Amino acid sequence: MAEAPSPRALIGAALLAAGRPVAARELGEVLGLPEEAVHRELRALGETLQAADLGFRLEAVAGGHRLVVPGETVARLSPLLAPPPLPPLSGAALEVLAIVAYRQPVTRAEIEAMRGGSAGTVLTLQERELVKVVGRSDAVGQPLLYGTTERFLLEFGLGDLSELPPLEGADFSHLLRS
């Protein structure tokens, strides 16, 4: 008779099966483990994966943990990925995304005023699920307010918005994982 899987093995299997970031609290509830034990096992799992050099790692992102393939490896695996990675964002789209990320909630008119040009790429960012409508402004006409999404946090490898890099420098293109 096979032994019961260890807590670490259960956590690894849960993260693989979920395919999304899972909070330690949720893992604890599902697996019947105290949250402190889950955090301890997550640290150990991360160290084990790094030492084993298996081609994927544990990442803390968007308020949870998930298993990911490092960006440098993704390019080599692109023929296997479905759907294929999206093309990189244009400079204008990155600029609009940065404005939304740092100034949210923000209206399209405010984005255009900050950019000194069109904010038409907001639609592209919405299609990529990086930006969403988060409400309406109290200003005349009640324009839509935009904010970032959980997908934004995932794509940029951020646990939350407080992890955004400082505003010095204007080139954020290196941050997007594709």
Sequence and secondary structure as in RCSB ss.txt:
>XXXX:A:sequence
MAEAPSPRALIGAALLAAGRPVAARELGEVLGLPEEAVHRELRALGETLQAADLGFRLEAVAGGHRLVVPGETVA
RLSPLLAPPPLPPLSGAALEVLAIVAYRQPVTRAEIEAMRGGSAGTVLTLQERELVKVVGRSDAVGQPLLYGTTE
RFLLEFGLGDLSELPPLEGADFSHLLRS
>XXXX:A:secstr
      HHHHHHHHHHHH S B HHHHHHHHT  HHHHHHHHHHHHHHHHHHT S EEEEETTEEEEE  HHHHH
HHGGG SS       HHHHHHHHHHHHH SEEHHHHHHHHTS  TTHHHHHHTTSEEEEEE SSTT  EEEEE H
HHHHHHT SSGGGS  SSSS  GGG   
